[in-house]
Amino acid sequence: MPIYVHLVKMTREGAGKIRNLTPEYAKVKAFQDSLGAKRLCTVACFGEYDFVDVLEYPNEAAALKAAGYSASTGMVQVQTLPACRIEDFLKLMSELPT
């Protein structure tokens, strides 16, 4: 399945609820699961983004729906990037003409 990376920034409203994120995260995760997503990694970060979520989705539409759902909560802003496994990237690059 295609891989997508969600770069997530909390909004002011989201930051105000930081002590009780577990129920909101559970809702987002359940929606992603309902779209057929497979979670590869989710981490909390310091810096420009608060969270990075790496998932496999069955298609681009599912990734867009998941990002839209997260943004619709008003607690986060999401930037979504298509990605590939490093092994796939290296294989493709090795096939470039010299």
C-alpha positions as CSV (number, residue, x, y, z in Angstrom):
1,M,0.0,0.0,0.0
2,P,1.2,3.6,-0.6
3,I,2.8,5.4,2.3
4,Y,1.8,8.8,3.5
5,V,3.4,11.1,6.1
6,H,1.2,13.4,8.1
7,L,3.1,16.4,9.6
8,V,0.8,17.7,12.3
9,K,0.8,21.0,14.1
10,M,-1.5,21.7,17.1
11,T,-3.7,24.7,16.9
12,R,-4.2,27.1,19.8
13,E,-7.4,25.1,20.6
14,G,-5.5,21.8,20.5
15,A,-2.7,23.1,22.6
16,G,-5.3,24.2,25.2
17,K,-6.5,20.5,25.4
18,I,-3.0,19.0,25.5
19,R,-3.6,17.3,28.9
20,N,-6.5,15.3,27.5
21,L,-5.4,14.3,24.0
22,T,-6.0,10.5,24.4
23,P,-9.7,10.5,23.5
24,E,-9.1,12.8,20.5
25,Y,-6.2,10.7,19.3
26,A,-8.4,7.5,19.7
27,K,-11.1,9.1,17.4
28,V,-8.6,10.0,14.7
29,K,-6.9,6.6,14.9
30,A,-10.3,4.8,14.7
31,F,-11.2,6.8,11.6
32,Q,-7.9,6.1,10.0
33,D,-8.4,2.4,10.7
34,S,-11.9,2.5,9.2
35,L,-10.3,3.7,6.0
36,G,-8.0,0.7,5.9
37,A,-4.9,2.5,7.1
38,K,-2.0,0.6,8.6
39,R,0.0,2.7,11.1
40,L,3.7,2.4,10.7
41,C,4.9,5.0,13.2
42,T,3.5,7.9,15.2
43,V,5.8,10.2,17.2
44,A,5.6,13.4,19.2
45,C,8.2,16.0,18.2
46,F,9.9,19.1,19.3
47,G,10.1,21.9,16.7
48,E,8.0,23.0,13.8
49,Y,5.7,19.9,14.0
50,D,4.1,18.5,17.1
51,F,3.5,15.0,15.7
52,V,4.6,12.9,12.7
53,D,2.3,10.1,11.6
54,V,3.5,7.5,9.0
55,L,0.8,5.3,7.6
56,E,0.0,3.1,4.7
57,Y,-3.3,3.8,3.0
58,P,-5.1,1.8,0.4
59,N,-5.2,4.9,-1.9
60,E,-4.7,8.7,-2.0
61,A,-8.4,9.4,-1.3
62,A,-8.2,7.5,2.0
63,A,-5.1,9.6,3.0
64,L,-6.9,12.8,2.1
65,K,-10.0,11.8,4.1
66,A,-7.9,11.0,7.1
67,A,-6.1,14.4,6.9
68,G,-9.4,16.2,6.4
69,Y,-10.9,14.5,9.4
70,S,-8.0,15.4,11.6
71,A,-8.1,19.1,10.5
72,S,-11.9,19.2,10.9
73,T,-11.5,18.7,14.7
74,G,-10.0,22.2,14.9
75,M,-7.2,20.8,17.1
76,V,-4.5,20.4,14.4
77,Q,-3.3,21.5,11.0
78,V,-2.0,18.7,8.8
79,Q,0.4,18.6,5.9
80,T,0.4,15.3,4.1
81,L,3.2,14.0,1.9
82,P,3.4,10.9,-0.2
83,A,6.5,8.8,0.7
84,C,8.2,5.5,-0.2
85,R,10.3,3.0,1.7
86,I,14.1,3.8,1.5
87,E,14.7,0.3,0.0
88,D,12.3,1.2,-2.9
89,F,13.9,4.6,-3.3
90,L,17.4,3.1,-3.5
91,K,16.3,0.5,-6.0
92,L,14.7,3.1,-8.3
93,M,17.8,5.4,-8.1
94,S,20.1,2.5,-8.9
95,E,18.2,2.1,-12.2
96,L,19.0,5.6,-13.4
97,P,21.2,5.8,-16.4
98,T,24.8,6.7,-15.9
